[in-house]
Amino acid sequence: MSTLESIFWHVLGYATMPFIFIVGYIGVAAAALWLLSLGVDKDI
């Protein structure tokens, strides 16, 4: 792999990390809220 390709893949990898973390955080939060909502009494 050439130096240019190596730089390209490193930049691409580091650029996607924040996106992956944010999507993961939102997904876990949504799943937790959904699970918590299953136990809530709807009559109140």
Secondary structure, DSSP 8 states (H G I E B T S, - for coil): --HHHHHHHHHHHHHHHHHHHHHHHHHHHHHHHHHHHHTS-TT-
